Structures are given as C-alpha cells and as structure tokens.
Amino acid sequence: MRWISIELSAPAARHDVVCALLEGAGALSITSGDAGDRPVLEPAPGETPLWPQVRVSALFDGDYDAAPLLALLTAAGVEGVVCRQVADQDWARSGQDVMPRHFGWRLWVCPTDVAPPVPDALVLRLDAGLAFGTGSHATTGLCLRWLARRPLADLEVIDYGCGSGILAVAAALLGARQVWAVDIDPQALRATTDNAARNGVIERLQVVAPEHLPMLSVDLMVANILAPILVDLAPRFISMLRPGGALLLSGVLESQVVDVVAAFGPRMKFLTPVLDQGWACIEGIRQ
C-alpha cells in the first residue's frame, strides 16, 4: 500500500494552526519533530515545550489529491513543504533504527554500542534519544561534512548554540586546540559536557552560557541555529572572528539565505551556499 506524505517546517507559534489545517484536510496522522536539530532537553514537570522550529509530517491515503492543500499552505506562507509518495513500512521500527553515519574523511558518528564499518574511523559517539542527535538532520550533516573536510588542527573554535554538542565535539576530535560550546539552555550545556567526556575531549572544551563567554578572537565560528537569531547575532559573531577566520552558518532555509548574508554586511565574504533538502549551509570569511 502507498501513502502521500506532506512534510513542512513551521515556527512553534504556528504549530497548532498548521496541525489544525492538516487535520481538517483529512490527514490520517500528524507527527511533529525537531526541524533544526535543537533538542528539548528534560523539560520541567508539567511543561510540554516545542522546538523553536518544528518539522511537521502528515500522512494521507495514497489516492489523496494534495494540490489544493499545497496551494493553501503556500498561500499561508508555510515554507519547506515537501509532498511525496511513500511505501508502506513498519513505521515504529524504522523510527528507532540508528545506523553509523559517515561525514567525510575518517569521521563517523555512531551510537555507543555500535562499531564503525571501517577500522581506522575517527568515531564520535552519540546515542539516540531526546537529548542526543546522531547527525541525521540535514543542517547538522552539512556542518559535519564541512568540518571533516577542513584542516582544524590547532584552531580555536566557537560552537554557538551547541545543543547536544555534536559539532563542538566533532571539532575537537578533528584536531581543534580549544573549543567553546555555547548555549542558552543549561540542560544543553550539561548534555554537551557529558558528550565531550564520553568522547575524551572534555579537556579541550569550555562549555558556557552566552553571558559567560569572554571576548575572544577565534579562527572558526560555527552556528547551527535559526535564521532570525543568526541575523541578531551577526555583529557579535563578526567581532569574535580573526581576520581570515571562517564562519559556518546553518539552520537556514534556502529562502532565508539572502537575509542572513545581508545581516553580516561587507566585513564577511560569503561563498556559494551548500544546499540539502531545502536547508543551506553558508560559509563566510572575515575580511
């Protein structure tokens, strides 16, 4: 049996409206997940928080005419809508499978109890679950592939909006001399500390909240967060990059690239973005 899957990205504030629209259109199931690889870590009792940007997936009968719904979503300003046919499968089991992933050169991301497929792999250990990503989201994968293909030996790096710490830990494993992992969520900072210890790089990570980040001058700034936040933080990011330093931005939809680049002005020279599934990874050089 075949189905029609419609996936889209929506800010948390519009989540209920989007779900009501899909339900009214006849969706058989609606699933919400993290659109920007920003885990919600151990919410407080009684809270049911959403990710800042939510990826919503709705399933319809295989003979469903999706054209009117797609037109309605477009008119409502919903971005990143993907409509496709999918074959029947064991949905519960497929959602639990975690496989080793390769991101270029020797870098692999693997669960703790799974051996990498190649003997000389550089392994980043992360377990699936609410607090830990595995690099499966396009934004994280874009950043990991960039990091794996660049010489990071002896560089000083900031991972701003570190979440579970996957990019900060990867940078350290790939040779960075010092990495500052920054996040506003105290639980994310704890998760990053745990992951750094698990991967044997805790001595090269400083895990801090933004207000405790000193004024630095670093070789590389990585930020996999939402586009509006990147725009707001542009002046701070520029001030912490050395001349010739690299800036790597993700968590940006293809349609948001122009606005993000414009926020950084002439002090950054940006290269052509790399795209994956509607998401962009933007590389810039401090002039």
C-alpha positions as a printed Julia matrix, in Angstrom:
287×3 Matrix{Float64}:
  0.0    0.0    0.0
  1.21   3.52  -0.77
  0.64   6.77   1.08
  1.02  10.5    0.46
  3.41  12.21   2.86
  3.41  16.01   3.26
  6.24  17.5    5.31
  6.79  21.14   6.2
  8.64  23.41   8.59
  6.78  25.81  10.9
  7.73  28.04  13.85
  6.44  26.82  17.2
  3.96  29.73  17.39
  2.16  28.48  14.25
  2.34  24.77  15.04
 -1.24  24.4   16.28
 -2.64  26.33  13.3
 -0.71  24.2   10.81
 -1.77  20.95  12.5
 -5.41  22.05  12.53
 -5.18  22.81   8.81
 -3.7   19.37   8.06
 -6.26  17.62  10.23
 -9.07  19.48   8.52
 -7.68  18.38   5.15
 -8.06  14.73   6.15
 -4.63  13.74   7.48
 -4.58  10.21   8.86
 -1.66  11.01  11.15
  0.38  14.08  12.07
  3.86  13.85  13.57
  5.93  16.76  14.9
  9.7   16.74  15.3
 12.75  18.94  15.6
 13.32  20.95  12.39
 16.64  22.47  13.42
 18.42  19.83  15.48
 17.71  21.78  18.68
 16.75  19.1   21.23
 14.32  19.85  24.06
 16.29  18.51  26.99
 14.39  17.17  30.01
 11.54  19.69  30.22
 10.36  20.78  33.63
  7.43  18.87  35.18
  4.11  19.93  33.69
  5.7   21.52  30.62
  5.19  20.35  27.05
  7.64  22.52  25.13
  8.1   22.59  21.37
 11.27  23.09  19.4
 11.66  26.68  18.09
 11.22  25.37  14.55
  9.03  22.27  14.15
  9.11  19.76  11.3
  5.55  18.51  10.76
  4.83  15.35   8.79
  1.29  14.37   7.76
  0.21  11.1    6.17
 -2.69  10.8    3.7
 -4.26   7.99   1.67
 -2.35   7.12  -1.49
 -5.11   8.46  -3.78
 -5.35  11.81  -1.95
 -5.3   14.88  -4.23
 -2.77  17.07  -2.45
 -2.84  20.02  -4.89
 -5.49  22.13  -3.07
 -3.78  21.63   0.29
 -0.36  22.52  -1.13
 -1.79  25.69  -2.63
 -3.36  26.59   0.72
 -0.09  26.02   2.59
  1.81  28.16   0.09
 -0.76  30.96   0.38
 -0.41  30.78   4.17
  3.34  31.39   3.88
  4.4   27.92   5.06
  7.95  27.13   3.93
  9.83  23.94   3.14
  6.76  21.94   2.02
  7.62  18.55   0.51
  4.99  16.2   -0.93
  5.9   12.65  -1.91
  4.59   9.11  -2.2
  5.86   6.6    0.35
  5.58   2.84   0.52
  4.07   1.04   3.49
  6.56   0.01   6.21
  6.97  -0.75   9.89
  6.85   2.89  11.0
  7.61   2.29  14.69
 10.68   0.17  13.97
 12.03   2.48  11.28
 11.9    5.41  13.71
 14.1    3.57  16.19
 16.85   2.37  13.85
 20.15   4.19  14.39
 22.95   3.48  11.96
 26.56   4.71  11.82
 26.9    7.72   9.53
 29.96   8.86   7.59
 30.6   12.59   7.11
 33.79  12.67   5.08
 37.44  11.76   5.63
 37.54   9.42   8.67
 34.68  11.0   10.66
 31.84   8.67  11.66
 29.01   9.28  14.13
 27.99   6.05  15.85
 25.89   5.0   18.84
 27.91   3.91  21.85
 27.4    0.17  21.3
 27.86   0.09  17.5
 31.23  -0.43  15.82
 32.08   1.76  12.81
 32.14  -0.05   9.45
 35.82   0.78   8.83
 38.75   0.01  11.15
 40.53   3.4   11.02
 37.44   5.55  11.62
 37.5    8.67  13.79
 34.39   7.93  15.83
 32.11  10.44  17.52
 29.93   8.56  19.99
 26.34   9.83  20.4
 23.29   7.87  21.46
 19.81   8.4   20.02
 17.17   9.94  22.24
 15.65  13.24  23.3
 18.98  14.76  24.33
 21.29  13.39  21.67
 21.32  13.75  17.89
 23.08  11.41  15.51
 23.74  13.82  12.64
 20.67  12.69  10.73
 19.23  16.19  10.26
 20.36  17.95   7.07
 21.63  21.04   8.92
 23.87  19.02  11.22
 25.07  16.81   8.39
 26.07  19.83   6.32
 28.16  21.2    9.19
 29.78  17.86  10.0
 30.78  17.31   6.37
 32.3   20.8    6.26
 34.26  20.21   9.47
 35.51  16.79   8.33
 36.96  18.22   5.12
 38.84  21.15   6.64
 42.18  21.26   8.5
 41.18  22.08  12.07
 44.47  21.24  13.79
 45.38  23.81  16.47
 42.43  26.1   15.64
 40.33  27.92  18.23
 36.62  27.37  17.6
 33.26  28.57  18.93
 30.14  26.41  18.51
 27.36  28.9   19.24
 24.06  27.2   20.05
 25.76  23.87  20.72
 22.66  21.84  21.69
 23.92  18.34  22.44
 27.45  19.36  21.49
 27.83  17.25  18.36
 29.63  19.97  16.36
 31.83  21.1   19.24
 32.9   17.53  19.98
 33.49  16.86  16.28
 35.75  19.92  16.01
 37.8   18.74  18.99
 38.09  15.2   17.62
 39.25  16.66  14.31
 42.12  18.48  16.0
 40.87  21.86  17.22
 43.08  23.1   20.07
 40.29  24.82  22.02
 36.51  24.81  21.55
 33.96  27.0   23.31
 30.5   25.4   23.3
 27.79  27.99  23.96
 24.06  27.59  24.62
 21.29  29.4   26.49
 19.84  26.11  27.83
 21.57  24.82  30.99
 20.45  21.28  30.17
 22.08  21.53  26.73
 25.3   22.59  28.44
 25.13  19.51  30.66
 24.49  17.27  27.65
 27.45  18.81  25.81
 29.7   18.27  28.84
 28.62  14.62  29.05
 29.23  14.06  25.33
 32.65  15.71  25.47
 33.63  13.45  28.38
 32.27  10.38  26.58
 34.43  11.19  23.56
 37.57  12.01  25.53
 37.82  15.7   24.58
 36.49  17.4   27.7
 39.87  18.99  28.45
 39.67  20.99  25.21
 36.07  22.2   25.63
 34.83  25.2   27.56
 31.04  24.81  27.95
 29.4   28.13  28.83
 26.23  30.18  28.66
 26.39  33.23  26.31
 26.77  35.71  29.17
 29.87  33.84  30.38
 31.58  33.72  27.0
 34.6   36.04  27.14
 35.5   38.39  24.31
 37.5   36.09  22.08
 39.22  36.21  18.72
 38.87  32.76  17.15
 39.69  31.01  13.88
 36.28  29.43  13.31
 32.73  30.22  14.4
 30.03  27.56  13.85
 26.34  28.27  14.45
 23.57  25.82  13.58
 20.61  27.85  14.83
 17.59  29.6   13.34
 17.95  32.36  10.75
 16.39  35.22  12.8
 18.81  34.5   15.66
 21.76  34.47  13.27
 20.68  37.88  11.98
 20.51  39.28  15.52
 23.9   37.84  16.46
 25.74  38.93  13.3
 27.64  41.84  14.93
 28.79  39.66  17.83
 29.92  36.86  15.54
 31.97  39.26  13.39
 33.62  40.8   16.45
 34.86  37.39  17.63
 36.39  36.28  14.31
 40.02  36.95  13.45
 40.74  38.44  10.01
 40.73  35.47   7.67
 38.68  33.44  10.13
 35.86  31.22   8.88
 32.16  31.49   9.72
 29.89  28.48   9.2
 26.14  29.07   9.47
 23.34  26.52   9.19
 19.75  26.08  10.38
 18.86  28.38   7.47
 16.21  27.63   4.86
 17.25  28.26   1.25
 14.72  31.1    1.1
 16.38  32.81   4.1
 19.96  32.88   2.77
 19.79  36.37   1.26
 18.57  37.96   4.52
 21.15  36.16   6.64
 24.06  37.11   4.35
 22.89  40.73   4.21
 22.94  40.99   8.02
 26.71  40.43   8.08
 27.49  43.19   5.58
 30.79  43.83   3.79
 33.04  42.59   6.59
 32.3   38.99   5.54
 32.9   37.43   2.13
 30.43  34.6    1.59
 30.85  31.62  -0.69
 28.06  29.86  -2.59
 25.85  28.07  -0.04
 25.68  24.28   0.0
 22.09  23.01  -0.03
 20.47  19.83   1.27
 16.73  19.13   1.48
 15.86  22.82   1.34
 18.39  23.77   4.05
 21.5   25.86   3.45
 24.99  25.82   4.91
 26.7   29.17   4.46
 30.48  29.67   4.64
 31.97  33.12   5.08
 35.48  34.54   5.52
 36.2   37.51   7.79
 37.71  40.33   5.73
